[in-house]
């Protein structure tokens, strides 16, 4: 699962929309899409996303299926 899909799944769990997230980051949805698709999203932006969703930053990099093994 890529980063964009992880973020979208987390947004739906937290009852947020992609548009709301982009507004919180003060960027357009298109800019956010571009950064995610080209893998140029800055770590500080990812940190803002994690704070907004109240999840640890490392959760974007862990595979949930791998975590179930432990």
DSSP file (Angstrom, degrees, kcal/mol; ACC not computed):
  #  RESIDUE AA STRUCTURE BP1 BP2  ACC     N-H-->O    O-->H-N    N-H-->O    O-->H-N    TCO  KAPPA ALPHA  PHI   PSI    X-CA   Y-CA   Z-CA
    1    1 A X              0   0    0      0, 0.0     2,-0.1     0, 0.0     0, 0.0   0.000 360.0 360.0 360.0 132.2    0.0    0.0    0.0
    2    2 A X     >  -     0   0    0      1,-0.1     4,-2.1     4,-0.0     5,-0.2  -0.319 360.0-101.4 -84.5 171.7    1.4    3.4   -0.9
    3    3 A X  H  > S+     0   0    0      1,-0.2     4,-2.6     2,-0.2     5,-0.2   0.872 119.0  54.8 -61.3 -40.6    1.5    6.4    1.3
    4    4 A X  H  > S+     0   0    0      1,-0.2     4,-2.6     2,-0.2    -1,-0.2   0.925 109.5  47.3 -61.2 -44.0   -1.4    8.1   -0.4
    5    5 A X  H  > S+     0   0    0      2,-0.2     4,-2.5     1,-0.2    -1,-0.2   0.883 110.7  52.2 -65.8 -37.7   -3.7    5.1    0.2
    6    6 A X  H  X S+     0   0    0     -4,-2.1     4,-2.5     2,-0.2    -1,-0.2   0.932 111.4  47.0 -61.5 -44.6   -2.5    4.9    3.9
    7    7 A X  H  X S+     0   0    0     -4,-2.6     4,-2.7     2,-0.2    -2,-0.2   0.922 111.9  49.7 -64.2 -44.1   -3.3    8.6    4.4
    8    8 A X  H  X S+     0   0    0     -4,-2.6     4,-2.2     2,-0.2    -1,-0.2   0.907 111.5  49.2 -62.6 -41.7   -6.7    8.2    2.7
    9    9 A X  H  X S+     0   0    0     -4,-2.5     4,-2.0     2,-0.2    -1,-0.2   0.920 112.5  47.6 -63.1 -43.4   -7.5    5.1    4.9
   10   10 A X  H  X S+     0   0    0     -4,-2.5     4,-1.9     1,-0.2    -2,-0.2   0.893 109.5  54.0 -64.7 -39.3   -6.5    7.0    8.0
   11   11 A X  H  <>S+     0   0    0     -4,-2.7     5,-3.0     1,-0.2     4,-0.4   0.925 108.8  48.1 -60.0 -44.7   -8.5   10.0    7.0
   12   12 A X  H ><5S+     0   0    0     -4,-2.2     3,-0.8     1,-0.2    -1,-0.2   0.881 110.1  52.2 -66.2 -36.5  -11.7    7.9    6.6
   13   13 A X  H 3<5S+     0   0    0     -4,-2.0    -1,-0.2     1,-0.2    -2,-0.2   0.866 114.0  43.6 -63.8 -35.1  -11.1    6.2   10.0
   14   14 A X  T 3<5S-     0   0    0     -4,-1.9    -1,-0.2    -5,-0.1    -2,-0.2   0.375 115.3-115.4 -93.1   3.7  -10.8    9.6   11.6
   15   15 A X  T < 5S+     0   0    0     -3,-0.8     2,-0.3    -4,-0.4    -3,-0.2   0.859  71.7 132.1  64.4  37.6  -13.8   11.1    9.7
   16   16 A X      < -     0   0    0     -5,-3.0     2,-0.3    -6,-0.2    -1,-0.2  -0.804  49.3-133.5-111.5 158.1  -11.7   13.6    7.8
   17   17 A X     >  -     0   0    0     -2,-0.3     4,-1.9     1,-0.1     5,-0.1  -0.750  21.5-118.8-106.5 160.8  -11.8   14.3    4.1
   18   18 A X  H  > S+     0   0    0     -2,-0.3     4,-2.4     1,-0.2     5,-0.2   0.876 117.1  55.0 -61.4 -38.7   -8.8   14.7    1.8
   19   19 A X  H  > S+     0   0    0      1,-0.2     4,-2.4     2,-0.2    -1,-0.2   0.910 105.8  50.9 -62.7 -43.3  -10.0   18.2    1.1
   20   20 A X  H  > S+     0   0    0      1,-0.2     4,-2.4     2,-0.2    -1,-0.2   0.894 109.6  51.1 -62.1 -39.5  -10.0   19.1    4.9
   21   21 A X  H  X S+     0   0    0     -4,-1.9     4,-2.0     2,-0.2    -2,-0.2   0.940 109.4  49.2 -63.6 -46.9   -6.4   17.7    5.2
   22   22 A X  H  <>S+     0   0    0     -4,-2.4     5,-2.5     1,-0.2     4,-0.5   0.903 111.3  50.3 -59.5 -41.7   -5.2   19.9    2.2
   23   23 A X  H ><5S+     0   0    0     -4,-2.4     3,-1.0     1,-0.2    -1,-0.2   0.906 108.2  52.5 -63.2 -41.3   -6.9   22.9    3.8
   24   24 A X  H 3<5S+     0   0    0     -4,-2.4    -1,-0.2     1,-0.3    -2,-0.2   0.868 111.2  47.0 -61.2 -36.6   -5.2   22.2    7.1
   25   25 A X  T 3<5S-     0   0    0     -4,-2.0    -1,-0.3     2,-0.2    -2,-0.2   0.509 112.1-123.7 -82.5  -5.3   -1.8   22.0    5.3
   26   26 A X  T < 5S+     0   0    0     -3,-1.0     2,-0.3    -4,-0.5    -3,-0.2   0.859  75.7 106.7  61.3  38.9   -2.6   25.3    3.4
   27   27 A X  S   <S-     0   0    0     -5,-2.5    -1,-0.3    -6,-0.1    -2,-0.2  -0.912  73.5 -99.4-135.4 166.0   -2.2   23.6    0.1
   28   28 A X     >  -     0   0    0     -2,-0.3     4,-2.2     1,-0.1     5,-0.2  -0.421  30.4-114.8 -81.8 162.1   -4.5   22.5   -2.7
   29   29 A X  H  > S+     0   0    0      1,-0.2     4,-2.9     2,-0.2     5,-0.2   0.883 118.7  55.4 -60.8 -37.7   -5.6   19.0   -3.1
   30   30 A X  H  > S+     0   0    0      2,-0.2     4,-2.6     1,-0.2    -1,-0.2   0.894 107.0  49.0 -63.8 -40.1   -3.8   18.9   -6.5
   31   31 A X  H  > S+     0   0    0      2,-0.2     4,-2.4     1,-0.2    -1,-0.2   0.909 112.6  47.7 -65.6 -41.4   -0.5   20.0   -4.8
   32   32 A X  H  X S+     0   0    0     -4,-2.2     4,-2.3     2,-0.2    -2,-0.2   0.922 112.0  50.1 -64.8 -44.3   -1.0   17.3   -2.1
   33   33 A X  H  X S+     0   0    0     -4,-2.9     4,-3.0     1,-0.2     5,-0.2   0.936 111.3  49.1 -56.6 -48.4   -1.7   14.7   -4.9
   34   34 A X  H  X S+     0   0    0     -4,-2.6     4,-2.5     1,-0.2     6,-0.3   0.923 110.7  49.3 -60.6 -45.8    1.4   15.7   -6.8
   35   35 A X  H  <>S+     0   0    0     -4,-2.4     5,-2.4     1,-0.2     6,-0.9   0.891 115.6  43.9 -62.3 -39.8    3.6   15.5   -3.7
   36   36 A X  H  <5S+     0   0    0     -4,-2.3     3,-0.4     3,-0.2    -2,-0.2   0.897 115.3  47.1 -72.4 -40.4    2.3   12.1   -2.9
   37   37 A X  H  <5S+     0   0    0     -4,-3.0    -2,-0.2     1,-0.2    -1,-0.2   0.851 118.2  40.6 -71.4 -34.2    2.4   10.7   -6.4
   38   38 A X  T  <5S-     0   0    0     -4,-2.5    -1,-0.2    -5,-0.2    -2,-0.2   0.410 108.5-123.7 -94.0   2.1    5.9   12.0   -7.1
   39   39 A X  T   5S+     0   0    0     -3,-0.4    -3,-0.2    -4,-0.3    -4,-0.1   0.887  75.7 123.8  57.2  42.6    7.1   11.0   -3.6
   40   40 A X      < +     0   0    0     -5,-2.4     2,-0.3    -6,-0.3    -4,-0.2   0.135  25.9 136.4-115.5  17.4    8.3   14.6   -2.9
   41   41 A X        -     0   0    0     -6,-0.9     2,-0.1    -7,-0.1    -9,-0.0  -0.498  56.1-122.9 -67.0 128.1    6.2   15.1    0.2
   42   42 A X     >  -     0   0    0     -2,-0.3     4,-2.1     1,-0.1     3,-0.4  -0.413  11.2-123.9 -74.5 149.3    8.4   16.8    2.8
   43   43 A X  H  > S+     0   0    0      1,-0.2     4,-2.5     2,-0.2     5,-0.2   0.875 112.5  56.3 -60.5 -38.3    8.9   15.1    6.2
   44   44 A X  H  > S+     0   0    0      2,-0.2     4,-1.8     1,-0.2    -1,-0.2   0.852 106.7  50.1 -65.2 -31.8    7.6   18.2    8.0
   45   45 A X  H  > S+     0   0    0     -3,-0.4     4,-2.1     2,-0.2    -2,-0.2   0.911 110.5  49.3 -69.4 -42.0    4.4   18.0    5.9
   46   46 A X  H  X S+     0   0    0     -4,-2.1     4,-2.4     1,-0.2    -2,-0.2   0.869 109.0  53.6 -62.9 -36.1    4.0   14.4    6.9
   47   47 A X  H  X S+     0   0    0     -4,-2.5     4,-2.2     2,-0.2    -1,-0.2   0.895 107.0  50.9 -65.4 -39.9    4.6   15.4   10.5
   48   48 A X  H  X S+     0   0    0     -4,-1.8     4,-2.4     2,-0.2    -2,-0.2   0.895 110.0  50.6 -62.5 -39.9    1.8   17.9   10.2
   49   49 A X  H  X S+     0   0    0     -4,-2.1     4,-2.4     2,-0.2    -2,-0.2   0.931 109.7  49.6 -63.8 -45.0   -0.5   15.2    8.9
   50   50 A X  H  X>S+     0   0    0     -4,-2.4     5,-2.4     1,-0.2     4,-0.7   0.885 112.1  48.2 -63.5 -37.5    0.4   12.8   11.7
   51   51 A X  H  <5S+     0   0    0     -4,-2.2     3,-0.4     3,-0.2    -1,-0.2   0.906 111.1  50.2 -68.4 -40.5   -0.3   15.6   14.3
   52   52 A X  H  <5S+     0   0    0     -4,-2.4    -2,-0.2     1,-0.2    -1,-0.2   0.888 117.2  39.9 -64.2 -38.8   -3.6   16.4   12.7
   53   53 A X  H  <5S-     0   0    0     -4,-2.4    -1,-0.2    -5,-0.2    -2,-0.2   0.499 108.6-127.1 -88.5  -4.3   -4.7   12.8   12.6
   54   54 A X  T  <5 +     0   0    0     -4,-0.7     2,-0.3    -3,-0.4    -3,-0.2   0.931  65.7 125.8  56.2  51.3   -3.2   12.2   16.1
   55   55 A X      < -     0   0    0     -5,-2.4    -1,-0.2    -6,-0.1    -2,-0.1  -0.944  67.9 -93.5-131.1 154.7   -1.1    9.2   15.0
   56   56 A X    >   -     0   0    0     -2,-0.3     3,-1.4     1,-0.1     4,-0.3  -0.403  30.5-125.1 -68.5 145.8    2.7    8.6   15.4
   57   57 A X  G >  S+     0   0    0      1,-0.3     3,-1.7     2,-0.2     4,-0.3   0.869 107.5  62.3 -57.4 -39.4    4.8    9.6   12.4
   58   58 A X  G >> S+     0   0    0      1,-0.3     3,-1.7     2,-0.2     4,-0.7   0.709  83.4  79.0 -63.6 -18.8    6.3    6.1   12.2
   59   59 A X  G <4 S+     0   0    0     -3,-1.4    -1,-0.3     1,-0.3     3,-0.2   0.741  84.3  62.7 -64.8 -20.4    2.9    4.6   11.4
   60   60 A X  G <4 S+     0   0    0     -3,-1.7    -1,-0.3    -4,-0.3    -2,-0.2   0.732 107.4  43.6 -72.0 -20.3    3.2    5.8    7.8
   61   61 A X  T <4 S+     0   0    0     -3,-1.7     2,-0.4    -4,-0.3    -2,-0.2   0.498  96.0  88.7-105.6  -6.2    6.2    3.6    7.3
   62   62 A X  S  < S-     0   0    0     -4,-0.7     2,-0.6    -3,-0.2     3,-0.1  -0.738  72.2-131.4 -96.5 142.7    5.0    0.4    9.0
   63   63 A X    >>  -     0   0    0     -2,-0.4     4,-1.9     1,-0.1     3,-0.5  -0.823  10.6-147.6 -91.0 118.6    3.1   -2.3    7.3
   64   64 A X  H 3> S+     0   0    0     -2,-0.6     4,-1.4     1,-0.2    -1,-0.1   0.838  98.0  54.9 -56.5 -34.7    0.1   -3.3    9.3
   65   65 A X  H 3> S+     0   0    0      1,-0.2     4,-0.6     2,-0.2    -1,-0.2   0.878 107.7  49.0 -67.3 -37.1    0.3   -6.9    8.1
   66   66 A X  H X> S+     0   0    0     -3,-0.5     3,-0.8     1,-0.2     4,-0.6   0.872 107.2  56.1 -67.7 -36.5    3.9   -7.1    9.3
   67   67 A X  H >< S+     0   0    0     -4,-1.9     3,-0.9     1,-0.2    -1,-0.2   0.813  97.8  62.6 -66.0 -30.8    2.9   -5.7   12.7
   68   68 A X  H 3< S+     0   0    0     -4,-1.4    -1,-0.2     1,-0.2    -2,-0.2   0.784  93.2  64.2 -66.2 -26.6    0.3   -8.4   13.2
   69   69 A X  H <<        0   0    0     -3,-0.8    -1,-0.2    -4,-0.6    -2,-0.2   0.798 360.0 360.0 -66.0 -28.5    3.1  -11.0   13.1
   70   70 A X    <<        0   0    0     -3,-0.9    -1,-0.3    -4,-0.6    -2,-0.2   0.428 360.0 360.0 -98.3 360.0    4.5   -9.6   16.3
